[in-house]
Amino acid sequence: MASTDTTTSDETFDVLIIGAGIAGMYQLYKLRQQGLRVRVYETGTDVGGTWYWNRYPGARFDSESYTYGYSFSEELLQEWDWSEHFSPQPETLRYLQYVADKFDLRKDIVFRTRIAAAHWDEEAGQWEVVPETGPRARAKYLVTAVGELSATQLPAIEGIESFEGEWHHTSQWPKEPVDFAGKRVGVIGTGATGVQVIQTIAPLVGHLTVFQRTPNYCCPLRNGPVSAEEMAEIKAGYAELFPRLKKTFAGFIHEFDERSALEVSDEERLAKFEEEWAKPGFGKWLGTFHDILTDLDANATITEFVKEKIRERVDDPAVAEKLIPKDHPFGTKRVPLESGYYEVFNRDNVLLVDVREDPIERITPRGVKTGGAEYELDMLIYATGFDTVTGPLNRIDIRGVNGQSLKEKWADGPRNYLGFQSHGFPNIFTLVGPHNGSTFCNLPRCIEQNVEWVDECIRYMEAEGLRRIEATVEAEEAWNDHVQEGVNETLLPMGNSWFFGANTPGKTVTFLMYANGMPTYRERCDHVAQHGYEGFVLS
Ligand code: N01
């Protein structure tokens, strides 16, 4: 719905930002420090982005809490105590609210406002944004901070509107408590979100039916409280930690072992897998042998290891086999981290329905009907994910030079330079945009890189008295080659996951992220800045 306000723009700013999550908040903070007039638009009623919307039961980090907070303020680092190694959503939201208070961010954020459109006005050299309601605004620069996992996606299942019970999508979870006691609850989806929901609500519901289409290789999270002594040690170590995180592949503390999984003995390999298995976090995915995500034979060793771990935890061998992925190798999709997920399927009140075997035909007023049965439910939870990476941008009618639509330009896959800007769309910067290094990352680490690069670029433009910055077609094509070459060296295409938009019916399946690693991305971005923004035309 476009704005009903047809007056010309009420206000003019230097920069408009869409989104007040981790990226938008920090971009606001940085640009304001330059003395620029900045306005942020946010759909929610408060800051927090992902952590504002995803309030579903069990939502928490898969990143070590102390690696996830902002690193730009030593004072903030020293003031904030994390209570758990992997922080639960309410605490993370409180943290982001604390940041907003501390830096007085809210005064420049307009809440409850969804941006419907953003149009480039070539003559004025300005972007005009059109909120669904309320007056338009203009600015020289537009920064999108809309996230890569924010365009909620309900499944394309017939009859979905007919269900008469209570239903929720995990990313639109209500603020009010949801009562599960005694209820027959169904969950559709077993990605990272579904796994967290299922393990959390299984003991709370009357009966739980899990509708699984594709099983995942879930690995233990191994969360625990952070003691006061640990927190003091963490704080003392921040100065060493953050520079170290800049050097790892994806901004996590985990680093690949430089050896090949195939060059060590069977005993050494198993010992390494067991060691990472016993530790908290993503080491099982990003901390074993360097070639498990690039060489199928190397990968097979860990794939078998994880399958065996699943078998050990599920009492009924037939159920265990259903929970074991068959169609993709380990790590080629995002690995969900879990706490007691597999044991859920040993409970008397939990039923696993394999909808690959017995597909869902339709949602009915009373529940879910598959080919073989009808499951009566009081509540349905859709943990069905997102129209990823390009989805949040495509939901805004972004138009560049000559009214060209970004969504149309990207119909066969995104094209841009550094993941920041597409040719024909000057003066826009897409934080965590498609083909941006921050897409495959412990996000705040890469968001800080994105924000600081954009901040410097705008500072340069202003200092040089420049009006316009636009990526060239040649730079865009070369960037696309770099991105595609990077992913083609990995096994990720075998996962056919949301990394490629493969989870969204009708969407072109093409790599949306960046798999060359954060250090390479950072180097490329730095090089471009140091060479007068090579690959962009500045005027
Ligand atoms: O979404 P998903 P998600 N019928 O797309 C199923 C991040 N995250 O919200 O695989 C039946 O991964 C679908 O089945 P299939 C993290 O990056 C982070 O779980 O398409 N099933 C799949 O099982 C993650 O990767 C954290 O066959 C249908 C599920 O729904 C990303 O968010 C926590 C269906 C969707 O899984 C997205 O995770 C949680 C249908 N018609 C999430 N349609 C933390 O850091 C879809 N599905 C803690």
Boltz pocket constraint, residues with backbone or C-beta under 6 A from the ligand:
constraints:
  - pocket:
      binder: B
      contacts: [[A, 59], [A, 60], [A, 61], [A, 62], [A, 63], [A, 149], [A, 155], [A, 156], [A, 157], [A, 188], [A, 189], [A, 190], [A, 191], [A, 192], [A, 193], [A, 194], [A, 196], [A, 211], [A, 212], [A, 213], [A, 214], [A, 334], [A, 355], [A, 360], [A, 383], [A, 384], [A, 385], [A, 386], [A, 498], [A, 503]]
      max_distance: 6.0
